[in-house]
């Protein structure tokens, strides 16, 4: 099935729209991916600093700090040397990696937007109880499904990025966690970090794609319309006789075939009139070919005016011959049209001194009609009309003859 030119233009415009939306979606996705990678790098750097600090603490088996109003002994650290007194009477308490991490996180939470949290599925300190998203990550760590866990969510109404890395049990950790059944090298929890992120504004990107979308549609529609008009003009020219500006032989053949099929499908009559200008060769010899061309134009226009229904087709068959297709027209109707055509040409009063039958240009006509019982093929319809035309010429010209009367 052939698509009309306008449908091609619509398809091209739709493809352009789809490609623009695909480009916009891809760019937005890339921006999101890039932002996530940057957030991930930042979060890893924060957590890495915490883990390095913990490793330093663990390498010294903990550190002792002075007990004060802001630093009290860790009640969850059950070791014999947790609290000691210096020779000068200074009271000290042991700060292990976990306790130090908590103190650092508290300072960070108070002073900035970056928040740390040490957590576990089996926390000794209730403050280390995991949040909902941390619990998902801890379970993934225990099942060896991932080496890190992160997500994007909201905190206090603002968009935030959260990241968690696993905590691996080492010897210093066993002081507190051995009684929980942990062994060295096992994952016993995680360190999470969260910080607010700014939603990147994509207004410029969206605006640029919208501009490209509109510009492309306008350009494609403009050029497409010109192409369609040119195509239709060429198509029209291919169907029009250059001299008389009525339908040509090619378009006649296509139309007759189409109307023949329709007539057969609807079981309706189809009539054909073949016309020939009487003594046209003598007219050319007498008045010259330019006058002959003018004569053909006037006759063609007269035929065109006589065939008044929109569905009727007048075409130049060749030389001085013309044909008229009359869809859904029985013999009686075709006879009426034939007489109107004959009179229309005669009323032009184009002087023809070499004519053997009149002083003006006349035409002879042959009529054939397809009915349910007559004419089984479209070429037979043409042959019947042509035979009727030949009979009109034989018996006197400037008359019409119906094939049924032969």
HELIX and SHEET records of a PDB file:
HELIX    1   1 UNK A    5  UNK A   59  1                                  55    
HELIX    2   2 UNK A   97  UNK A  111  1                                  15    
HELIX    3   3 UNK A  126  UNK A  128  5                                   3    
HELIX    4   4 UNK A  132  UNK A  142  1                                  11    
HELIX    5   5 UNK A  171  UNK A  173  5                                   3    
HELIX    6   6 UNK A  174  UNK A  177  1                                   4    
HELIX    7   7 UNK A  178  UNK A  180  5                                   3    
HELIX    8   8 UNK A  203  UNK A  239  1                                  37    
HELIX    9   9 UNK A  249  UNK A  266  1                                  18    
HELIX   10  10 UNK A  280  UNK A  287  1                                   8    
HELIX   11  11 UNK A  289  UNK A  306  1                                  18    
HELIX   12  12 UNK A  331  UNK A  346  1                                  16    
HELIX   13  13 UNK A  378  UNK A  395  1                                  18    
HELIX   14  14 UNK A  403  UNK A  405  5                                   3    
SHEET    1   A 3 UNK A  63  UNK A  66  0                                        
SHEET    2   A 3 UNK A  91  UNK A  95 -1                                        
SHEET    3   A 3 UNK A  83  UNK A  85 -1                                        
SHEET    1   B 4 UNK A 115  UNK A 119  0                                        
SHEET    2   B 4 UNK A 187  UNK A 196 -1                                        
SHEET    3   B 4 UNK A 158  UNK A 168 -1                                        
SHEET    4   B 4 UNK A 148  UNK A 155 -1                                        
SHEET    1   C 5 UNK A 313  UNK A 318  0                                        
SHEET    2   C 5 UNK A 321  UNK A 327 -1                                        
SHEET    3   C 5 UNK A 270  UNK A 277 -1                                        
SHEET    4   C 5 UNK A 363  UNK A 370 -1                                        
SHEET    5   C 5 UNK A 400  UNK A 402  1                                        
END                                                                             
